[in-house]
Amino acid sequence: MRNPIFRLGAIIVLVVIIVVAWASLFTVRETEQAVVLRFGAVRNVITDPGLYVKAPFIDVVLPVEKRVLSLDIPPQTVLSADRQNLEVDAFSRYRIVDPLQFYQAVNNIENARARLQSFINSAMRNVLANASFPEIIRTNRVELMLRIQEIVDRQADSLGIEIIDVRLTRVDLPPANSEAVFRRMQTEREREAADLRAQGAQRAASIRARADRDVTVIVAEANRTAEELRGAGDAERNRILAGSYSVDPEFFAFYRSMLAYEQALMRNENAETRIVLSPDSEFFRFFADPSGRRGGAEGALPPPAGAGAAPGPVSEAPAAAAPAADGTGSVPPPIELPAQAAEVASDVVPATAAAPAPALAQ
């Protein structure tokens, strides 16, 4: 009897020892801190990791996070200094640095999150209310976030919490205001584009006017130079013609007659006025005789226009005989020349020569 009872008692004592040892020992991890409570009162605060002992069934160990925690702030509407309603979305990172104060102030993480959210919302409203929309968006955004962090850090110090960072993730206008701002920006850009187009058109008109003026000046100078060269060429031409006439008057008369024939007999569809000449007129003297003589007498020719005086006296051409009738007794029909041939013929036909037949103008 004694041995079984003794054995049972030993087992019970061993179990009690194990339970008491398990209830007396606890571990603090590297990512945690611990607050030891006895009947609700704080007995010890442990910040280093390791194995610790507590009063079994009396002390309660409350673990507290040592790692950096994040808090996402729901979007809220904030009024800026230039009376713009802004949709602000932010987040914060914090760390519990005083477990005892944290336990005494908020007791747990959920209460700490609610308190921090109220601190951040209040700080954002106060700071952003003194800044304009461009400052919040572009120019002073970092400085504004640092000011919010400082304000929240001072308030969270009473909770045993250190604020590591506060960031504004999104700052935007409400949908209705965004559309109005987009329309206003579009109008401003269109106005700037219109101003640039107007300035470009003005510069283009100025450049075009300057180019037209330069073209006019260049063309006028070119025309003047051309007229001067043309006048010099005509003078040189007259001089050469005058010299050639004095050298060989007969060849000069023949050459001028050939030019007159070319111009007179050329077909001209636009000519409306015609001159009727007899075939045996002075104009066609080279058709009857290659030497230009009629009736064995040498006809004298006047010098060309613009030429100097001829070296010898110029005799008048003899009057042409009346046109002879052919075998049938009829007179040969006259030849019609274009009106432009009159000017050319006047250089060939002597002014003093008597026309064998009257000219008829149509």
C-alpha positions in Angstrom: 0.0 0.0 0.0 2.7 2.4 0.9 4.6 2.1 -2.4 1.6 2.9 -4.7 0.5 5.8 -2.5 4.0 7.1 -2.4 4.3 6.8 -6.1 1.0 8.6 -6.7 2.0 11.3 -4.3 5.4 11.7 -6.1 3.6 12.0 -9.4 1.2 14.7 -8.1 4.1 16.7 -6.6 6.0 16.5 -9.8 3.0 17.7 -11.8 2.5 20.5 -9.4 6.1 21.5 -9.7 5.9 21.4 -13.5 2.8 23.6 -13.5 4.2 26.0 -11.1 7.4 26.3 -13.0 5.5 26.8 -16.3 3.4 29.5 -14.6 6.4 31.2 -13.1 8.6 31.4 -16.2 8.0 33.6 -19.3 10.0 34.7 -22.4 10.4 38.1 -23.9 11.2 38.0 -27.6 13.5 40.4 -29.5 10.5 42.2 -31.1 8.6 42.7 -27.8 8.7 44.4 -24.5 6.8 43.3 -21.4 4.8 44.8 -18.5 4.4 42.6 -15.5 1.1 43.3 -13.6 0.0 42.0 -10.2 -3.6 42.4 -9.4 -3.7 45.2 -12.1 -0.7 47.1 -10.6 2.5 47.4 -12.6 5.2 45.3 -10.9 8.0 45.4 -13.5 8.8 46.6 -17.0 11.0 44.5 -19.2 12.6 45.9 -22.4 15.4 43.3 -23.0 14.7 39.9 -24.5 15.3 36.8 -22.4 13.8 34.3 -19.9 12.2 35.8 -16.8 10.4 34.7 -13.6 7.1 35.9 -12.2 4.8 34.9 -9.4 2.7 32.1 -10.6 -1.0 32.6 -11.0 -0.7 36.1 -9.6 1.4 38.1 -12.0 0.2 38.8 -15.5 2.6 39.6 -18.4 1.4 42.1 -21.0 3.5 42.0 -24.2 4.2 45.4 -25.9 5.4 45.7 -29.5 9.0 47.1 -29.9 8.9 47.2 -33.7 8.0 50.2 -35.9 4.2 50.2 -36.5 2.3 51.9 -39.3 -1.0 53.7 -39.1 -3.0 54.5 -42.3 -5.1 57.6 -42.0 -8.5 57.5 -43.9 -8.9 60.3 -46.5 -10.4 63.5 -45.1 -11.4 66.9 -46.5 -9.1 69.8 -45.5 -9.6 73.5 -46.3 -6.5 75.3 -47.5 -5.5 78.9 -47.1 -6.8 79.8 -50.6 -10.2 78.3 -49.7 -9.7 75.1 -51.7 -11.3 71.9 -50.4 -8.6 69.2 -50.6 -8.9 65.4 -50.3 -5.8 64.4 -48.1 -4.7 60.9 -47.6 -1.8 60.2 -45.2 0.0 57.5 -43.2 2.2 57.5 -40.1 4.9 55.3 -38.6 5.5 55.1 -34.9 7.2 53.1 -32.1 6.4 52.5 -28.5 9.3 53.7 -26.4 7.8 53.7 -22.9 5.7 50.6 -22.2 4.7 51.7 -18.7 3.4 55.1 -19.9 1.8 53.4 -22.9 0.0 51.0 -20.7 -1.1 53.7 -18.3 -2.3 56.0 -21.1 -4.0 53.8 -23.7 -3.5 50.2 -22.4 -3.5 48.6 -25.9 -2.7 49.1 -29.6 -6.3 49.8 -30.7 -6.7 52.7 -28.3 -3.3 54.0 -29.3 -4.3 53.9 -33.0 -7.5 55.9 -32.3 -5.6 58.5 -30.3 -2.9 58.9 -32.9 -5.4 59.2 -35.7 -7.1 62.1 -33.9 -3.7 63.7 -33.3 -2.8 63.5 -37.0 -6.1 64.7 -38.3 -6.0 67.7 -36.0 -2.4 68.5 -36.9 -3.1 68.2 -40.6 -6.0 70.6 -40.5 -4.1 73.2 -38.5 -1.0 73.1 -40.7 -2.6 72.8 -44.1 -5.1 75.5 -43.3 -2.2 78.0 -43.3 -0.8 76.8 -46.7 -2.0 77.4 -50.2 -2.8 74.7 -52.7 0.4 75.2 -54.7 2.5 75.0 -51.5 0.8 71.8 -50.5 1.2 70.2 -53.9 4.7 71.4 -54.9 6.7 74.0 -53.1 6.5 73.3 -49.3 5.2 69.8 -49.1 8.2 68.4 -47.3 8.3 71.2 -44.8 4.5 70.9 -44.1 4.9 67.1 -43.4 7.8 67.8 -41.0 5.7 70.4 -39.1 2.8 67.9 -38.8 5.3 65.2 -37.6 6.6 67.6 -34.9 3.1 68.5 -33.7 2.0 64.8 -33.5 5.2 63.7 -31.9 4.8 66.2 -29.0 1.2 65.0 -28.5 2.1 61.3 -28.7 4.9 61.7 -26.2 2.3 61.6 -23.4 1.3 58.1 -24.7 4.9 56.8 -24.5 5.0 56.7 -28.4 7.6 58.2 -30.7 6.4 59.4 -34.1 9.0 58.4 -36.7 7.3 59.8 -39.9 4.1 61.3 -41.2 3.6 61.4 -45.0 0.9 62.9 -47.2 0.4 60.1 -49.8 -2.2 61.9 -51.9 -3.5 65.5 -51.9 -6.1 66.1 -54.5 -9.2 68.2 -55.2 -12.7 66.8 -55.0 -14.1 65.5 -58.3 -16.2 68.5 -58.9 -13.4 70.9 -58.1 -11.0 68.9 -60.2 -13.1 69.3 -63.3 -13.4 73.0 -62.7 -9.6 73.3 -62.2 -9.0 71.2 -65.4 -11.3 73.5 -67.4 -9.6 76.6 -66.0 -6.1 75.1 -66.8 -7.3 74.2 -70.3 -8.6 77.8 -70.8 -5.3 79.2 -69.7 -3.3 76.9 -71.9 -5.5 77.8 -74.9 -5.0 81.5 -74.1 -1.3 81.0 -74.0 -1.3 79.1 -77.2 -3.4 81.9 -78.9 -0.9 84.5 -77.7 2.0 82.4 -79.0 0.2 82.0 -82.3 -0.5 85.7 -82.5 3.2 86.5 -81.8 4.3 84.0 -84.4 1.9 85.4 -87.0 3.2 88.9 -86.2 6.8 87.9 -86.6 5.9 85.9 -89.8 4.1 89.0 -91.2 7.2 91.2 -90.3 9.6 88.7 -91.9 7.3 88.4 -95.0 7.1 92.2 -95.4 10.8 92.5 -95.1 11.3 89.8 -97.6 8.8 91.4 -100.0 10.6 94.7 -99.6 14.0 93.1 -100.3 12.5 91.4 -103.3 11.2 94.7 -104.6 14.5 96.4 -104.1 16.4 93.6 -105.7 14.1 93.4 -108.7 14.2 97.1 -109.2 18.0 97.1 -109.1 18.1 94.2 -111.4 15.7 95.9 -113.8 17.8 99.1 -113.7 20.9 97.1 -114.4 19.2 95.2 -117.2 18.0 98.5 -118.8 21.5 99.9 -118.5 23.0 96.8 -120.1 20.2 96.8 -122.7 20.8 100.4 -123.6 24.5 99.8 -123.8 23.9 96.8 -126.0 21.6 98.8 -128.3 24.1 101.6 -128.6 26.8 99.0 -129.4 24.5 97.4 -131.9 23.8 100.7 -133.6 27.4 101.5 -133.7 28.3 98.2 -135.3 25.4 98.5 -137.8 26.5 102.0 -138.7 30.1 100.8 -139.2 28.9 97.8 -141.3 26.8 100.1 -143.5 29.8 102.3 -144.2 31.9 99.3 -145.1 29.5 97.5 -147.5 26.2 99.3 -148.1 24.9 96.7 -150.6 25.4 93.8 -148.3 23.9 95.8 -145.4 20.8 96.5 -147.6 20.6 92.8 -148.5 20.8 91.7 -144.8 18.2 94.2 -143.7 15.9 93.1 -146.5 16.3 89.5 -145.4 15.3 90.4 -141.9 12.4 92.4 -143.2 11.2 89.4 -145.2 11.5 87.1 -142.2 9.4 89.4 -140.1 6.9 90.3 -142.8 6.3 86.8 -144.2 6.1 85.2 -140.7 2.6 83.9 -140.0 0.9 85.7 -137.1 -2.5 84.5 -136.0 -3.1 87.6 -133.8 -2.6 90.1 -136.7 -5.8 91.8 -137.7 -4.6 94.7 -139.9 -3.1 93.9 -143.3 -1.2 96.0 -145.9 -1.6 95.4 -149.6 1.6 95.8 -151.7 2.3 95.2 -155.3 4.7 92.4 -156.2 7.0 94.7 -158.1 7.2 97.2 -155.2 10.5 98.4 -153.9 10.0 96.0 -150.9 10.4 92.9 -153.1 13.2 94.2 -155.2 15.5 91.3 -154.1 12.9 88.8 -155.4 13.3 90.0 -159.0 17.1 90.7 -158.9 19.5 89.3 -156.3 21.5 92.5 -156.5 18.5 94.6 -155.8 18.6 96.6 -159.0 15.7 97.4 -161.3 15.8 98.4 -164.9 19.6 98.3 -165.0 19.9 101.2 -162.5 21.3 100.6 -159.1 18.9 101.6 -156.4 20.2 103.6 -153.5 19.3 102.5 -150.0 19.0 104.8 -147.0 21.1 104.1 -143.9 19.5 102.2 -141.0 17.9 104.0 -138.1 20.4 105.3 -135.7 23.3 105.0 -138.1 25.5 107.9 -139.0 25.6 109.7 -142.3 26.5 107.5 -145.3 30.0 108.1 -146.8 28.6 109.0 -150.2 25.5 110.8 -151.5 22.4 108.8 -151.6 20.4 109.1 -154.9 16.7 108.7 -155.1 15.5 105.5 -156.5 13.9 105.7 -159.9 10.2 105.4 -160.2 9.0 101.9 -160.8 7.3 101.2 -164.0 3.7 100.3 -164.1 3.0 96.6 -163.6 3.0 94.8 -166.9 0.0 92.7 -167.8 0.5 89.0 -168.5 -0.6 87.2 -171.6 -4.3 87.6 -170.7 -4.0 91.3 -170.2 -4.7 91.1 -166.4 -2.6 92.8 -163.7 -0.8 90.4 -161.1 -2.7 90.4 -157.8 -1.2 92.4 -154.9 0.4 90.6 -151.9 -1.0 91.1 -148.5 1.4 91.6 -145.6 0.8 91.7 -141.9 0.7 95.0 -140.1 4.0 94.3 -138.3 5.7 94.1 -141.7 5.1 97.8 -142.2 7.6 98.8 -139.5 10.2 96.4 -140.9 9.5 97.4 -144.5 9.9 101.1 -143.6 13.6 100.3 -142.8 14.1 98.7 -146.2 11.9 100.7 -148.6 13.4 104.2 -149.2 11.1 107.0 -148.0 11.7 109.0 -151.3 10.8 106.1 -153.6 7.5 106.4 -155.4 5.2 103.5 -154.9 4.2 101.8 -158.1 0.7 101.1 -156.8 -1.2 102.7 -153.9 -1.3 100.8 -150.6 -4.7 99.7 -149.3 -5.3 99.2 -145.6 -7.8 96.9 -144.3 
